[in-house]
Each structure stands twice: as C-alpha cells, then as structure tokens.
C-alpha cells in the first residue's frame, strides 16, 4: 500500500455517514452528543451550586469579639454554665434589656454588662 491509498481511506472515513464510522471496542463513540453543548450552557457553575444564603443577621467581627468576651467573663464570674447563660439571655431591668444584646451592641454596653456581672458576684 502506498501513502496515497492511506490518505484516500482517511478522506473516505471523514465523508462517510455517521452510521458507518467505526466505534471503539466498547461500542461507545468518542464525541459527545450534539445536545451536550447546549446542556453545558444552561447549568449553574460548580462553585455556585451549593452556596447557602444567610437569612439571619450576621455579626461583624467587632460584635463577635464582644460576644465572646462577655460570654467568657460570665462563665468565669458565675462559675457555672447554666447561671451564666441564664443571666446573659434573660431581660435585666437594671440594664434595660438582655445583657447579651447590650454587650454586642457597643463597647459601652459591654462595659456596663461586665460591671453589672461583677457587682452581682461580689
């Protein structure tokens, strides 16, 4: 066989109908179906697929730091978890609100709540 015969055979395979094109031994063609390209355009990107949207108010880093500080101080001063959680989450008439909310809201609120806790445990 000559090189010309090989070229002619390759051209014939290209011009042949899709039914006559040889497939690999496993019977699966290499090319994806024509509608696969359309399906790829309509799918969401992988990075956006499982991202959750937060519906609750999120704390700023400063607010989170004050929350951690007031919780740590409460646990240290009250000595037990239940008493600290009860104090932080219950409305306090002397403070005019929930101690946890006041401490998160501002640095002044944090100082007021810490002073109130120190007075109660002294």
DSSP file (Angstrom, degrees, kcal/mol; ACC not computed):
  #  RESIDUE AA STRUCTURE BP1 BP2  ACC     N-H-->O    O-->H-N    N-H-->O    O-->H-N    TCO  KAPPA ALPHA  PHI   PSI    X-CA   Y-CA   Z-CA
    1    1 A X              0   0    0      0, 0.0     2,-0.2     0, 0.0     0, 0.0   0.000 360.0 360.0 360.0 147.9    0.0    0.0    0.0
    2    2 A X     >  -     0   0    0      1,-0.1     4,-1.4     0, 0.0     3,-0.3  -0.596 360.0-107.0-106.2 170.4    1.2    3.5   -0.7
    3    3 A X  H  > S+     0   0    0      1,-0.2     4,-2.0    -2,-0.2     5,-0.2   0.808 118.9  60.4 -65.0 -29.8    0.8    6.7    1.3
    4    4 A X  H  > S+     0   0    0      1,-0.2     4,-2.0     2,-0.2    -1,-0.2   0.880 101.6  52.1 -65.8 -38.6   -1.8    7.9   -1.3
    5    5 A X  H  > S+     0   0    0     -3,-0.3     4,-2.1     2,-0.2    -1,-0.2   0.892 108.5  51.2 -65.1 -39.0   -4.0    4.9   -0.5
    6    6 A X  H  X S+     0   0    0     -4,-1.4     4,-2.0     2,-0.2    -2,-0.2   0.910 110.3  48.9 -64.5 -42.8   -3.9    5.7    3.2
    7    7 A X  H  X S+     0   0    0     -4,-2.0     4,-2.1     1,-0.2    -1,-0.2   0.892 110.8  50.6 -63.1 -40.0   -4.9    9.3    2.6
    8    8 A X  H  X S+     0   0    0     -4,-2.0     4,-1.9     1,-0.2    -1,-0.2   0.896 109.4  50.6 -65.6 -40.3   -7.8    8.3    0.4
    9    9 A X  H  X S+     0   0    0     -4,-2.1     4,-1.7     2,-0.2    -1,-0.2   0.896 109.8  50.2 -65.3 -40.1   -9.0    5.9    3.0
   10   10 A X  H  X S+     0   0    0     -4,-2.0     4,-1.7     1,-0.2    -2,-0.2   0.889 110.3  50.2 -65.0 -40.5   -8.9    8.6    5.7
   11   11 A X  H  X S+     0   0    0     -4,-2.1     4,-2.2     1,-0.2    -1,-0.2   0.876 108.3  53.0 -65.6 -36.4  -10.9   11.0    3.5
   12   12 A X  H  X S+     0   0    0     -4,-1.9     4,-0.9     1,-0.2    -1,-0.2   0.872 107.5  51.4 -66.4 -36.5  -13.5    8.4    2.8
   13   13 A X  H  < S+     0   0    0     -4,-1.7    -1,-0.2     2,-0.2    -2,-0.2   0.868 110.0  49.5 -68.6 -35.3  -13.9    7.8    6.6
   14   14 A X  H  < S+     0   0    0     -4,-1.7    -2,-0.2     1,-0.2    -1,-0.2   0.903 114.5  43.9 -69.4 -40.6  -14.4   11.6    7.1
   15   15 A X  H  < S+     0   0    0     -4,-2.2    -1,-0.2    -5,-0.1    -2,-0.2   0.587  93.2 105.9 -80.4 -10.0  -17.0   11.8    4.3
   16   16 A X  S  < S-     0   0    0     -4,-0.9     5,-0.1    -5,-0.2    -3,-0.0  -0.331  81.4 -97.6 -71.4 151.9  -18.8    8.6    5.4
   17   17 A X    >   -     0   0    0      1,-0.1     3,-1.1     3,-0.1     4,-0.4  -0.226  36.8-105.7 -63.6 160.5  -22.2    8.9    7.1
   18   18 A X  G >  S+     0   0    0      1,-0.3     3,-0.8     2,-0.2    -1,-0.1   0.781 116.6  62.1 -61.3 -29.0  -22.3    8.7   11.0
   19   19 A X  G 3  S+     0   0    0      1,-0.2    -1,-0.3     3,-0.0    -3,-0.0   0.813 103.5  48.4 -68.0 -29.2  -23.6    5.1   10.9
   20   20 A X  G <  S+     0   0    0     -3,-1.1     2,-0.3     2,-0.1    -1,-0.2   0.488  83.3 111.6 -93.7  -0.7  -20.6    3.7    9.1
   21   21 A X  S <  S-     0   0    0     -3,-0.8     2,-0.1    -4,-0.4    -7,-0.0  -0.540  74.0-114.4 -74.4 134.1  -17.9    5.3   11.3
   22   22 A X        -     0   0    0     -2,-0.3     2,-0.3     1,-0.0    -1,-0.1  -0.423  29.4-155.3 -68.9 141.0  -16.0    2.8   13.4
   23   23 A X        -     0   0    0      1,-0.2     6,-0.2    -2,-0.1    -1,-0.0  -0.766  28.7 -89.0-109.5 160.2  -16.5    3.0   17.1
   24   24 A X    >   -     0   0    0      4,-0.7     3,-2.2    -2,-0.3    -1,-0.2  -0.081  48.6 -93.4 -61.3 170.2  -14.1    1.8   19.8
   25   25 A X  T 3  S+     0   0    0      1,-0.3    -1,-0.1     2,-0.1    -2,-0.0   0.776 124.3  61.5 -58.8 -28.6  -14.3   -1.8   21.0
   26   26 A X  T 3  S-     0   0    0      2,-0.2    -1,-0.3     1,-0.1     3,-0.1   0.544 111.0-120.2 -79.4  -3.9  -16.5   -0.8   23.9
   27   27 A X  S <  S+     0   0    0     -3,-2.2     2,-0.5     1,-0.2    -2,-0.1   0.535  73.6 123.4  83.3   5.7  -19.1    0.4   21.5
   28   28 A X        -     0   0    0      2,-0.0    -4,-0.7     0, 0.0    -1,-0.2  -0.878  58.9-130.5-105.5 129.8  -19.1    4.0   22.8
   29   29 A X        -     0   0    0     -2,-0.5    -6,-0.1    -6,-0.2    -7,-0.0  -0.439  11.2-133.1 -74.7 151.7  -18.4    6.8   20.4
   30   30 A X  S    S+     0   0    0     -2,-0.1     2,-0.2     2,-0.1    -1,-0.1   0.827  82.1  79.8 -75.2 -33.2  -15.8    9.4   21.4
   31   31 A X  S    S-     0   0    0      1,-0.1    -2,-0.1     0, 0.0     3,-0.1  -0.546  81.8-122.6 -81.4 138.5  -17.7   12.5   20.5
   32   32 A X        -     0   0    0     -2,-0.2    -1,-0.1     1,-0.1     5,-0.1  -0.377  42.0 -85.7 -71.7 158.1  -20.4   13.8   22.9
   33   33 A X    >   -     0   0    0      1,-0.1     3,-1.6     2,-0.1     4,-0.5  -0.231  38.3-112.4 -61.6 156.5  -24.0   14.1   21.6
   34   34 A X  T >  S+     0   0    0      1,-0.3     3,-0.7     2,-0.2     4,-0.5   0.815 115.3  56.5 -62.4 -32.6  -24.8   17.4   19.9
   35   35 A X  T 3> S+     0   0    0      1,-0.2     4,-1.8     2,-0.2    -1,-0.3   0.539  86.6  81.1 -80.0  -4.9  -27.2   18.5   22.6
   36   36 A X  H <> S+     0   0    0     -3,-1.6     4,-1.9     1,-0.2    -1,-0.2   0.863  87.8  55.1 -67.0 -35.5  -24.5   18.2   25.3
   37   37 A X  H <> S+     0   0    0     -3,-0.7     4,-1.1    -4,-0.5    -1,-0.2   0.874 107.8  49.0 -65.4 -36.5  -23.1   21.5   24.4
   38   38 A X  H  > S+     0   0    0     -4,-0.5     4,-1.0     1,-0.2     3,-0.3   0.901 109.3  52.1 -68.5 -40.7  -26.5   23.1   24.9
   39   39 A X  H  X S+     0   0    0     -4,-1.8     4,-0.8     1,-0.2     3,-0.4   0.859 105.0  56.4 -65.1 -35.4  -26.9   21.5   28.3
   40   40 A X  H  < S+     0   0    0     -4,-1.9     3,-0.4     1,-0.2    -1,-0.2   0.848 104.0  53.8 -65.0 -33.6  -23.5   22.8   29.5
   41   41 A X  H  < S+     0   0    0     -4,-1.1    -1,-0.2    -3,-0.3    -2,-0.2   0.785 109.3  47.0 -72.1 -27.0  -24.5   26.3   28.8
   42   42 A X  H  < S+     0   0    0     -4,-1.0    -1,-0.2    -3,-0.4    -2,-0.2   0.575  91.6  97.0 -93.5 -10.1  -27.7   26.1   30.9
   43   43 A X  S  < S-     0   0    0     -4,-0.8     2,-0.2    -3,-0.4     3,-0.1  -0.458  78.6-111.0 -80.1 153.1  -26.1   24.5   34.0
   44   44 A X        -     0   0    0     -2,-0.1    -1,-0.1     1,-0.1     5,-0.1  -0.512  41.0 -96.8 -76.2 148.5  -25.0   26.5   37.0
   45   45 A X    >>  -     0   0    0     -2,-0.2     3,-1.1     1,-0.1     4,-0.7  -0.329  31.5-117.1 -62.8 150.3  -21.3   26.7   37.7
   46   46 A X  G >4 S+     0   0    0      1,-0.3     3,-0.9     2,-0.2     4,-0.5   0.857 111.7  58.1 -57.5 -38.0  -20.0   24.2   40.2
   47   47 A X  G 34 S+     0   0    0      1,-0.2    -1,-0.3     2,-0.1     3,-0.1   0.743 109.8  43.3 -69.2 -21.6  -18.9   27.0   42.7
   48   48 A X  G X4 S+     0   0    0     -3,-1.1     3,-0.6     1,-0.1    -1,-0.2   0.503  90.9  89.4 -98.5  -5.3  -22.4   28.4   42.9
   49   49 A X  T << S+     0   0    0     -3,-0.9    -2,-0.1    -4,-0.7    -1,-0.1   0.895  99.0  21.9 -65.6 -45.1  -24.3   25.1   43.2
   50   50 A X  T 3  S+     0   0    0     -4,-0.5     2,-0.4    -3,-0.1    -1,-0.2   0.151  84.0 132.5-113.4  19.4  -24.3   24.6   47.0
   51   51 A X    <   -     0   0    0     -3,-0.6     2,-0.3     1,-0.0    -3,-0.0  -0.580  47.4-142.8 -74.5 126.9  -23.8   28.1   48.3
   52   52 A X        -     0   0    0     -2,-0.4     2,-0.5     1,-0.0    -2,-0.1  -0.638   4.5-134.3 -90.4 146.7  -26.3   28.9   51.1
   53   53 A X        -     0   0    0     -2,-0.3     2,-0.5     2,-0.0    -1,-0.0  -0.874  19.5-131.0 -99.4 131.5  -27.8   32.3   51.5
   54   54 A X        +     0   0    0     -2,-0.5     4,-0.1     1,-0.1     0, 0.0  -0.692  24.2 179.8 -84.5 127.6  -27.9   33.5   55.1
   55   55 A X        +     0   0    0     -2,-0.5     2,-0.2     2,-0.1    -1,-0.1   0.495  59.3  77.9-103.6  -6.9  -31.3   34.8   56.1
   56   56 A X  S    S-     0   0    0      1,-0.1     2,-0.3     0, 0.0    -2,-0.0  -0.593  94.0 -90.9 -99.8 164.1  -30.3   35.8   59.6
   57   57 A X        -     0   0    0     -2,-0.2     2,-0.4     1,-0.0    -2,-0.1  -0.569  42.4-146.4 -72.9 131.0  -28.4   38.8   60.8
   58   58 A X        -     0   0    0     -2,-0.3     2,-0.2    -4,-0.1    -1,-0.0  -0.797  13.0-119.6-102.3 144.4  -24.7   38.2   60.9
   59   59 A X        -     0   0    0     -2,-0.4     2,-0.1     1,-0.1    -1,-0.0  -0.517  21.8-123.1 -80.0 145.2  -22.4   39.7   63.5
   60   60 A X     >  -     0   0    0     -2,-0.2     4,-2.6     1,-0.1     5,-0.2  -0.385  34.7-102.4 -73.6 164.7  -19.5   42.0   62.5
   61   61 A X  H  > S+     0   0    0      1,-0.2     4,-2.0     2,-0.2     5,-0.1   0.871 124.4  51.2 -58.8 -36.0  -16.1   40.9   63.7
   62   62 A X  H  > S+     0   0    0      2,-0.2     4,-2.2     1,-0.2    -1,-0.2   0.916 110.9  47.3 -67.4 -42.0  -16.2   43.5   66.5
   63   63 A X  H  > S+     0   0    0      1,-0.2     4,-2.4     2,-0.2    -2,-0.2   0.905 111.3  51.2 -65.2 -40.8  -19.6   42.3   67.6
   64   64 A X  H  X S+     0   0    0     -4,-2.6     4,-2.3     1,-0.2    -1,-0.2   0.882 109.1  51.2 -63.7 -38.0  -18.5   38.7   67.6
   65   65 A X  H  X S+     0   0    0     -4,-2.0     4,-2.3    -5,-0.2    -1,-0.2   0.914 110.8  47.9 -65.3 -42.2  -15.4   39.7   69.7
   66   66 A X  H  X S+     0   0    0     -4,-2.2     4,-2.6     2,-0.2     5,-0.2   0.887 110.4  52.6 -66.1 -37.5  -17.6   41.5   72.3
   67   67 A X  H  X S+     0   0    0     -4,-2.4     4,-2.2     1,-0.2    -2,-0.2   0.932 111.4  46.2 -62.3 -45.1  -20.0   38.5   72.4
   68   68 A X  H  X S+     0   0    0     -4,-2.3     4,-2.3     1,-0.2    -2,-0.2   0.890 112.8  50.4 -63.5 -39.6  -17.1   36.1   73.1
   69   69 A X  H  X S+     0   0    0     -4,-2.3     4,-2.4     2,-0.2    -2,-0.2   0.924 111.9  45.5 -67.1 -43.8  -15.7   38.5   75.7
   70   70 A X  H  X S+     0   0    0     -4,-2.6     4,-2.3     2,-0.2    -1,-0.2   0.878 113.9  49.9 -68.9 -35.9  -19.0   38.8   77.6
   71   71 A X  H  X S+     0   0    0     -4,-2.2     4,-2.5    -5,-0.2     5,-0.2   0.924 112.1  47.5 -67.0 -43.1  -19.6   35.1   77.5
   72   72 A X  H  X S+     0   0    0     -4,-2.3     4,-2.2     2,-0.2    -2,-0.2   0.918 113.1  48.2 -63.3 -43.6  -16.1   34.3   78.8
   73   73 A X  H  X S+     0   0    0     -4,-2.4     4,-2.8     2,-0.2     5,-0.2   0.911 111.4  50.6 -63.4 -41.9  -16.4   36.8   81.6
   74   74 A X  H  X S+     0   0    0     -4,-2.3     4,-2.8     2,-0.2     5,-0.4   0.924 111.0  47.8 -63.0 -44.9  -19.9   35.5   82.5
   75   75 A X  H  X S+     0   0    0     -4,-2.5     4,-1.2     1,-0.2    -1,-0.2   0.893 114.9  46.9 -63.5 -38.5  -18.6   31.9   82.7
   76   76 A X  H  < S+     0   0    0     -4,-2.2    -2,-0.2    -5,-0.2    -1,-0.2   0.915 118.2  39.8 -69.3 -43.0  -15.6   33.0   84.8
   77   77 A X  H  < S+     0   0    0     -4,-2.8    -2,-0.2     1,-0.2    -3,-0.2   0.898 119.6  42.4 -76.7 -40.7  -17.6   35.1   87.2
   78   78 A X  H  < S-     0   0    0     -4,-2.8    -1,-0.2    -5,-0.2    -3,-0.2   0.727  92.8-145.2 -81.6 -20.8  -20.7   33.0   87.7
   79   79 A X  S  < S+     0   0    0     -4,-1.2     2,-0.4    -5,-0.4    -4,-0.1   0.180  70.1  66.1  82.2 -20.4  -18.7   29.7   87.9
   80   80 A X  S  > S-     0   0    0     -6,-0.2     4,-1.7     1,-0.1     5,-0.2  -0.983  77.2-128.5-137.8 151.0  -21.3   27.6   86.2
   81   81 A X  H  > S+     0   0    0     -2,-0.4     4,-2.7     1,-0.2     5,-0.3   0.907 103.7  52.9 -62.8 -47.7  -22.6   27.4   82.6
   82   82 A X  H  > S+     0   0    0      1,-0.2     4,-2.4     2,-0.2    -1,-0.2   0.888 109.9  47.9 -61.5 -42.0  -26.3   27.5   83.4
   83   83 A X  H  > S+     0   0    0      2,-0.2     4,-2.1     1,-0.2    -1,-0.2   0.900 113.2  48.6 -66.3 -40.0  -26.1   30.6   85.6
   84   84 A X  H  X S+     0   0    0     -4,-1.7     4,-2.4     2,-0.2    -2,-0.2   0.923 113.7  45.7 -65.6 -44.9  -24.0   32.5   83.0
   85   85 A X  H  X S+     0   0    0     -4,-2.7     4,-2.0     2,-0.2    -2,-0.2   0.895 111.9  52.1 -66.1 -40.5  -26.4   31.6   80.2
   86   86 A X  H  X S+     0   0    0     -4,-2.4     4,-1.3    -5,-0.3    -1,-0.2   0.913 112.0  46.1 -62.5 -42.7  -29.5   32.5   82.2
   87   87 A X  H  < S+     0   0    0     -4,-2.1    12,-0.5     1,-0.2     3,-0.3   0.939 114.2  46.9 -65.3 -46.6  -28.0   35.9   83.1
   88   88 A X  H  < S+     0   0    0     -4,-2.4    12,-1.9     1,-0.2    13,-0.3   0.818 118.8  39.4 -67.6 -31.4  -26.9   36.7   79.5
   89   89 A X  H  < S+     0   0    0     -4,-2.0     2,-0.2    -5,-0.2    -1,-0.2   0.601  98.3  85.9 -97.5 -12.5  -30.2   35.6   77.9
   90   90 A X  S  < S-     0   0    0     -4,-1.3     9,-0.8    -3,-0.3     2,-0.2  -0.619  86.6-103.2 -91.1 149.5  -32.8   37.0   80.4
   91   91 A X  E     -A   98   0A   0     -2,-0.2     2,-0.5     7,-0.2     7,-0.2  -0.516  34.0-154.3 -68.2 133.1  -34.1   40.5   80.4
   92   92 A X  E  >> -A   97   0A   0      5,-1.9     4,-2.0    -2,-0.2     5,-1.6  -0.956   9.7-160.1-115.2 119.7  -32.5   42.6   83.1
   93   93 A X  T  45S+     0   0    0     -2,-0.5    -1,-0.1     1,-0.2     5,-0.0   0.869  92.3  55.4 -66.8 -36.8  -34.5   45.6   84.4
   94   94 A X  T  45S+     0   0    0      1,-0.2    -1,-0.2     2,-0.1    -2,-0.0   0.879 116.6  36.7 -63.5 -36.9  -31.4   47.3   85.8
   95   95 A X  T  45S-     0   0    0      2,-0.2    -1,-0.2    -3,-0.1    -2,-0.2   0.726 107.2-126.0 -87.4 -23.3  -29.7   47.2   82.4
   96   96 A X  T  <5S+     0   0    0     -4,-2.0     2,-0.3     1,-0.2    -3,-0.2   0.748  76.5  15.1  84.9  24.6  -32.8   47.8   80.4
   97   97 A X  E   <S-A   92   0A   0     -5,-1.6    -5,-1.9    -7,-0.1     2,-0.4  -0.980 106.8 -36.6 168.5-172.6  -32.5   44.8   78.1
   98   98 A X  E  >  -A   91   0A   0     -2,-0.3     4,-2.2    -7,-0.2     3,-0.2  -0.630  49.6-137.6 -73.6 127.9  -30.8   41.5   77.6
   99   99 A X  H  > S+     0   0    0     -9,-0.8     4,-2.4   -12,-0.5     5,-0.2   0.861 102.5  54.1 -55.9 -37.5  -27.2   41.7   78.7
  100  100 A X  H  > S+     0   0    0    -12,-1.9     4,-2.0     2,-0.2    -1,-0.2   0.921 109.5  46.8 -64.7 -43.3  -26.0   39.8   75.7
  101  101 A X  H  > S+     0   0    0    -13,-0.3     4,-1.9    -3,-0.2    -2,-0.2   0.899 113.1  49.5 -64.8 -40.8  -27.7   42.2   73.3
  102  102 A X  H  X S+     0   0    0     -4,-2.2     4,-1.2     1,-0.2     8,-0.3   0.897 111.3  48.9 -65.5 -40.5  -26.4   45.2   75.1
  103  103 A X  H  < S+     0   0    0     -4,-2.4     7,-0.4     6,-0.3    -1,-0.2   0.868 112.7  47.7 -68.4 -36.5  -22.8   43.8   75.2
  104  104 A X  H  < S+     0   0    0     -4,-2.0    -1,-0.2    -5,-0.2    -2,-0.2   0.853 104.3  62.7 -71.2 -34.3  -22.9   43.0   71.4
  105  105 A X  H  < S-     0   0    0     -4,-1.9     2,-0.3    -5,-0.2    -1,-0.2   0.860 116.7 -14.0 -64.5 -39.7  -24.3   46.5   70.5
  106  106 A X     X  -     0   0    0     -4,-1.2     4,-1.8     1,-0.1    -1,-0.1  -0.982  58.9-108.5-159.1 165.3  -21.4   48.6   71.7
  107  107 A X  H  > S+     0   0    0     -2,-0.3     4,-2.1     2,-0.2     5,-0.1   0.849 119.6  54.4 -67.8 -34.6  -18.2   48.8   73.8
  108  108 A X  H  > S+     0   0    0      2,-0.2     4,-2.3     1,-0.2    -1,-0.2   0.899 107.1  51.0 -65.5 -39.9  -20.1   50.9   76.4
  109  109 A X  H  > S+     0   0    0     -7,-0.2     4,-2.5     2,-0.2    -6,-0.3   0.890 108.5  52.0 -63.0 -39.7  -22.8   48.2   76.6
  110  110 A X  H  X S+     0   0    0     -4,-1.8     4,-2.5    -7,-0.4    -2,-0.2   0.926 109.8  48.3 -61.9 -45.3  -20.1   45.6   77.2
  111  111 A X  H  X S+     0   0    0     -4,-2.1     4,-2.1     1,-0.2    -2,-0.2   0.892 111.9  50.2 -63.1 -39.6  -18.5   47.6   80.0
  112  112 A X  H  X S+     0   0    0     -4,-2.3     4,-2.2     2,-0.2    -2,-0.2   0.920 112.0  46.7 -64.8 -44.1  -21.9   48.1   81.6
  113  113 A X  H  X S+     0   0    0     -4,-2.5     4,-2.4     2,-0.2    -2,-0.2   0.907 112.1  50.4 -66.1 -41.5  -22.8   44.4   81.5
  114  114 A X  H  X S+     0   0    0     -4,-2.5     4,-2.3     1,-0.2    -1,-0.2   0.890 110.9  49.3 -65.2 -37.3  -19.4   43.4   82.8
  115  115 A X  H  X S+     0   0    0     -4,-2.1     4,-2.1     2,-0.2    -1,-0.2   0.904 110.7  50.6 -66.4 -40.0  -19.8   45.9   85.7
  116  116 A X  H  X S+     0   0    0     -4,-2.2     4,-1.9     2,-0.2    -2,-0.2   0.898 111.1  48.2 -64.3 -41.0  -23.2   44.5   86.4
  117  117 A X  H  X S+     0   0    0     -4,-2.4     4,-1.9     1,-0.2    -2,-0.2   0.914 110.9  50.6 -65.6 -42.1  -21.9   40.9   86.5
  118  118 A X  H  X S+     0   0    0     -4,-2.3     4,-1.0     1,-0.2    -2,-0.2   0.888 110.4  49.9 -63.6 -38.5  -19.0   41.9   88.8
  119  119 A X  H  < S+     0   0    0     -4,-2.1    -1,-0.2     1,-0.2    -2,-0.2   0.867 110.8  49.8 -67.3 -36.4  -21.5   43.6   91.2
  120  120 A X  H  < S+     0   0    0     -4,-1.9    -2,-0.2     1,-0.2    -1,-0.2   0.836 114.8  42.4 -72.0 -32.8  -23.7   40.6   91.3
  121  121 A X  H  <        0   0    0     -4,-1.9    -1,-0.2     1,-0.2    -2,-0.2   0.566 360.0 360.0 -92.7  -8.2  -21.0   38.1   92.0
  122  122 A X     <        0   0    0     -4,-1.0    -1,-0.2    -5,-0.2    -2,-0.1   0.481 360.0 360.0 -78.6 360.0  -19.1   40.2   94.6
